[in-house]
Amino acid sequence: MQNNKPLISIILPLFNAQKYIKDCIKSVIDQTYSNWELIIVDDASTDGSLNIVRRLMLKDSRIKLIKCKENFGGPAKPRNIGIKKSKGLYVAFLDNDDIWLPEKLKKQMEIFFKKKEVDIIYSLAYTIDVNGKRIGSHNNQKIFNVLKYFLSKTNILFISNFIVTPSVIMKKNADIEFREDIHLISFEDWTFWIDNCLKKKKFYLLNEKLINYRIRPDSLIGRGGDKPLKKTYYMYSKYLNEMKISISFFILLFIKNTINLFVKKIYQVFK
């Protein structure tokens, strides 16, 4: 520990982000909470990202780099590698194009010190464009705020992912693991939070915007994921087979997502 503050392990998967990675790492270095290690797991980048990381490593020994020989195609495997190598009592996640505000870690750790029963803290987020210009707020909480009076957090998560992963910090446990399934690439975060809800972990929303979440048309999320309906069906089928959801709920979820995709297609045609 440094100054009696618990160590936070920050897991950052990296792939071809030379345009963004410097500002991303700098937002960690600028944190007012200083006892952290930044574990960057490179998923076989082919651009100049690693050169930027190495230069920053020379200036700050808290930054560590792990290189993967082959590209997995999504953040699940790099995150799991980082988690296994981490030494902190807490784990935070950051994507290679997002930016934390300076008080992010400090404010979240203050909640952990006050609320010992909490396992996972997440926050709200601003949205920024490819050039770093702030363009609005992430709408992750809107559906949750409507449905929270009728459904559990777990059931709401099956409907919509209301957690922005780069906003999260959580207690490190042996069961922290992302599903390494190539059929779930771009759905890794969603299933991870469903799994943690199913494990009865206690979530806490810090109702402040603590990150700049980048919207990129060329990212997996920006494109809506590859074959989103097929992947959604696959994801729900996995939970049905694991007996986490009922057949009737499975059917309702599938119909809902089919309608959503149809509406998006119509909107794209007429916008």
N, C-alpha and C positions, 0 to 999 in steps of 0.2 A: 504493500500500500504506500501511497505517496500522500504525506500530510493527513494520514488516517482516512483517506478517501479510497473507496473500493476501485479496483481496476476495471475498466470497461473495454471489452474487446469489440472492435468495430470491423465488421466483415464487409469487404468491398470486392465484388466480382468485376473483372475488367475484361473488356473486349473491344478493340478498335475504337477508342474514345479519345484520341489525341486532341480533339477540339475542346473537350470538356474536362478532362481528368485533372488538369492543374487547378482549376477553380474548385473542383470537387474536393480534392485533398486539402487545399488551402482552407476550406470551410471547416475542416476537422482541426487543422493546426490552430485556427483562430478561436476554438472553443474556450470559453472561460473555465470550464472544467478540464483540468489538464492531465489527470491520471488515466490515460487511455493507451491502447496499442491499436494501430491500424494495420489489419492483415489484408493485403491486396492479393487476390488470387486471379492470376492472368489466365484466361481461357484461350490460349494460343493466339494472341493478337498478332496481326500482320502489318500494322501501321507503326507510327512512332510513339505510341503510348508508353512503352516500356522505358524508352529513353527519358521521357519526362518524369516517370516514377523514380528511376534511378537517381536522377539529379536531386529530387526532393529528399530521397533517402539519405543522401550525403549530408543534408542539413538537419535532419531530424531522425534520431535513432529509434523513435517510437513507430516508425513506418517499416513494415516488413513485407516482403514479396515472395509469393509462391507461384511457380510457373507450371501450368499443365501442358503436357506434351501434345495432347489432342484436344480439339474443340468439342465441348459437349453440346453446345447450341443454345443453352439457357443457363440461368443462374443457380439452379438447384445443386449441381455437383460442386461448382466452385464454393458456394456458401457452406456446404457440408464439410469440405476440406478445411475451410477457414475456421469453422466451429471446432473441429477436432484439434486444430493447432492452437486454439485460443487459450489464454491463461486467466482471463478475467472472471469475476463473479457475476458480471452482467455482460450481455451480448447486445450489440446494436447493429442495424443493417443500413447500408448506404449503397445506392446505385451509382455507376460511374459518370452519370451526367446530371446528378442532382446536387443541391447545395443546402447545407445546414445553416441556420441562423446562429450567431455566436453563443446565445444562451441556451441552446437546445438541450445539451446533456445536463447542464447545471439544473435547469428547471425540472427536468424529469427525475433526476436523482433526489431532489428535494421531496418529491412525492413519495419515492421509495422509502426515504428516511421516516416520513410521517405515517405512511400506510403500509405496514409490514405485511399485510395479507395480500397485497397486489403482486401479481406475477408479470404482467405485461402492461406497459404504458405506451400509448400512441397519441398522436396529435393531429391537428388540422394542418393544411398546407396551402401555400400560394402556388399558382401555376406560372411558369415562365416559358417563353418560346425558345427556339433554337439559338437565338442570339442573347439569351439571358434577360430579355425584357419581361417584366411582370405583366401578365395578361388576365389575371383573375384569381379565383380561389378554387381549390379542388372540391368537387361536389360529393366526396365520399360519404358524408354524413346524412345527406338528404333523405335517402331511402330509409336509413336506420331510424331517423327521427320520426318518420311516418309510421313505421311498423313496430317500434319498440313497445308500444302499448298492447300489442296483440301477439307478438311472437318472441321467442327466446333469441339471445344473440346468435346461437348456433343456427337456428332456422333462418334468421335474417341473412346470415353469411351464405347459406345455400342459395339464397335469392340474389344477393349482391355483396361483393367484397367491399366493406366500408372501412377497411384498414389500409392506410398507405404505408407500405413496408419500410421505406426509408425514414419514416417518422418514429419507428418503434425502437424501444429498448426493453429487454426482458431479462429476468433472472435466468442464469445458465443452469440447465438441468441435463441429465443424461439422455433425455428423450427429445432433445431439440434436433430435428432432422427434417430436411425437405425431401419430398418424394422425387427420386431420380428416375423419372419416367419420360421417355422421349415423346410419348403421346400427350403429355401434359405441359410441354414447353409453352410458355406464356401464361400458364395457369398455376405455376408453382406457388406463388404467393397466396393465391386464393385457397388452394388445398391446405397449405401450411396453417393458415389461421383457422380454417374449419377443424383441422386435426387438433389444434391447441384448445379450441372451444370444447371439442368432444372430450378432451382430457380434463375438463372442468377447471382450467386455469382462469384466474381472475384478471379481467381486462379493465383498464382505466383510461378514459379519454381525458387528456390534458387539453382543455378547450381553448387552445391558442395555436396560431399558425407559426410553426417553428422550422419549416423547411420550404425551399423553393423547388417544386416538383416540375421537371422539364417535360414539356409535351413535344414529342418528335414524331412526325409522320413516318419516318423510316424505322422506328423501333418496333419491337414485337407488340408492345402494348398499343403504340400509336396506330399500328395496322389492325388492331383488334385481335391479334393473334392469327396464326395460320389455321384456316378451317375452324372457326370458332364454334359453330353448331356441332360439328363432329366431336370436337374436344370436350364441349360441355356435356354431350351425351355420354362420352366415355367416362368423364369424371363422375357424373351421377351414377353410372352403372357400377363404378368401383365402390361407391358408398352403399349402393343397394346390395351388392354382393357381400360387403362387410357387415351388412345388417345395421347400418347407421341411419338409414332412412327407409320408410315404408314404400310399398309399391304405389300407393295412391299419391303420396307426396312426390315420388319420382315422376309420375305422369304429369302432375301439375307443374313441376319445375321444367320439364321438357317442353310442355306446351307454352309456358311463359317465355322461355328463351327462343323458341321458334318464332313466336309473334314479335319479340324484340328484334330479332335479326331481320324479319320481313319489313318491319317499320323502318329500320335503318337503311335497308336497300331502297325503299320507296323514297326516303328523304334524300339519299344520294342522287337519285335520278332527277328529282325536281328542284334541288337546291340551286 
